[in-house]
């Protein structure tokens, strides 16, 4: 049994090293690249993708896969965008009017956070 497990692990390691191109990945990044999208999903109390990049004026659909209600609200005293309450298993939307980088969160669950970059 032990030999079969070792053989399977060795085969998996060999397969993991195969494929792709011969170029080494020389990119390094401390932060993930922002995904261009027209939707943000909420699942297990997490916004995905995060960060997000959209064009000014873009309407983004927010799909809540959780049972709990959520919001997508800009951080700060006077939010420029707020989805309102998106009930569990429902969808809402937000339109990002102006260019900039904005942090957002869920009013009901303040530890849920994300970032959107709005371009011209």
C-alpha positions as CSV (number, residue, x, y, z in Angstrom):
1,X,0.0,0.0,0.0
2,X,2.8,2.4,0.9
3,X,4.5,1.8,-2.5
4,X,1.3,2.6,-4.3
5,X,0.9,5.8,-2.5
6,X,4.5,6.8,-3.1
7,X,4.1,5.9,-6.8
8,X,1.0,8.0,-7.1
9,X,2.7,11.0,-5.4
10,X,5.7,10.7,-7.7
11,X,3.4,10.6,-10.8
12,X,1.5,13.6,-9.5
13,X,4.7,15.5,-9.0
14,X,5.9,14.7,-12.5
15,X,2.6,15.7,-14.0
16,X,2.7,19.0,-12.1
17,X,6.0,19.9,-13.7
18,X,4.9,19.1,-17.2
19,X,3.1,21.4,-19.6
20,X,3.2,25.2,-20.0
21,X,5.9,27.1,-21.9
22,X,9.6,27.0,-21.2
23,X,9.7,30.6,-20.0
24,X,10.3,31.2,-16.4
25,X,7.7,33.4,-14.6
26,X,9.7,36.4,-13.5
27,X,6.8,38.5,-12.4
28,X,6.5,39.3,-8.7
29,X,3.6,41.2,-7.2
30,X,2.7,42.0,-3.7
31,X,-1.0,42.5,-4.6
32,X,-3.2,40.5,-6.9
33,X,-4.1,42.0,-10.3
34,X,-7.6,43.5,-10.4
35,X,-9.9,41.4,-12.5
36,X,-12.0,43.2,-15.1
37,X,-15.6,42.0,-14.6
38,X,-19.3,42.8,-14.8
39,X,-20.2,40.8,-11.7
40,X,-19.1,40.4,-8.1
41,X,-20.1,37.2,-6.3
42,X,-20.7,36.9,-2.6
43,X,-20.1,33.4,-1.3
44,X,-19.3,32.3,2.3
45,X,-19.0,35.9,3.3
46,X,-16.4,36.8,0.7
47,X,-16.5,39.2,-2.3
48,X,-15.1,37.6,-5.4
49,X,-13.2,38.6,-7.4
50,X,-11.3,41.1,-5.4
51,X,-9.9,43.5,-6.4
52,X,-12.0,44.4,-9.4
53,X,-11.5,46.9,-12.3
54,X,-14.4,48.5,-14.2
55,X,-15.0,51.4,-16.5
56,X,-16.7,54.5,-15.2
57,X,-20.4,54.2,-15.8
58,X,-20.3,50.4,-15.6
59,X,-23.2,48.6,-13.9
60,X,-22.0,45.6,-11.9
61,X,-24.3,42.7,-10.9
62,X,-23.8,41.5,-7.4
63,X,-24.9,37.9,-6.9
64,X,-25.4,36.8,-3.3
65,X,-25.0,33.0,-2.9
66,X,-25.2,33.1,0.9
67,X,-28.4,32.8,2.9
68,X,-27.6,36.0,4.8
69,X,-28.3,39.4,3.4
70,X,-25.3,41.6,2.3
71,X,-24.5,45.0,0.9
72,X,-21.7,46.4,-1.3
73,X,-21.2,49.8,0.2
74,X,-18.4,52.3,-0.3
75,X,-16.4,52.9,2.9
76,X,-16.5,56.5,4.3
77,X,-19.0,59.1,5.6
78,X,-20.8,59.8,2.3
79,X,-20.7,56.6,0.1
80,X,-20.9,57.3,-3.6
81,X,-22.3,53.8,-4.2
82,X,-24.4,51.4,-2.2
83,X,-26.2,48.3,-3.4
84,X,-28.8,48.4,-0.7
85,X,-29.7,45.1,1.0
86,X,-29.2,42.1,-1.3
87,X,-31.2,39.3,0.3
88,X,-29.8,35.7,0.4
89,X,-29.8,33.9,-2.9
90,X,-30.7,37.2,-4.7
91,X,-28.8,39.7,-6.9
92,X,-28.5,43.4,-6.9
93,X,-26.3,45.9,-8.7
94,X,-24.1,49.0,-8.4
95,X,-23.1,51.6,-10.9
96,X,-19.7,53.1,-10.6
97,X,-19.9,56.7,-11.8
98,X,-16.5,58.2,-11.2
99,X,-12.9,57.1,-11.8
100,X,-10.7,56.2,-8.8
101,X,-9.9,53.4,-6.4
102,X,-12.6,52.7,-3.8
103,X,-12.8,50.4,-0.8
104,X,-16.1,48.8,0.0
105,X,-17.6,46.6,2.6
106,X,-20.8,44.9,3.8
107,X,-22.9,47.0,6.2
108,X,-24.1,43.8,7.9
109,X,-20.7,42.1,8.1
110,X,-18.0,44.9,8.3
111,X,-15.2,42.3,8.0
112,X,-16.3,41.6,4.4
113,X,-14.2,44.0,2.3
114,X,-13.1,44.6,-1.2
115,X,-11.6,47.1,-3.6
116,X,-12.8,48.4,-7.0
117,X,-10.7,50.5,-9.4
118,X,-12.8,52.5,-11.8
119,X,-11.1,53.7,-15.0
120,X,-12.2,56.2,-17.6
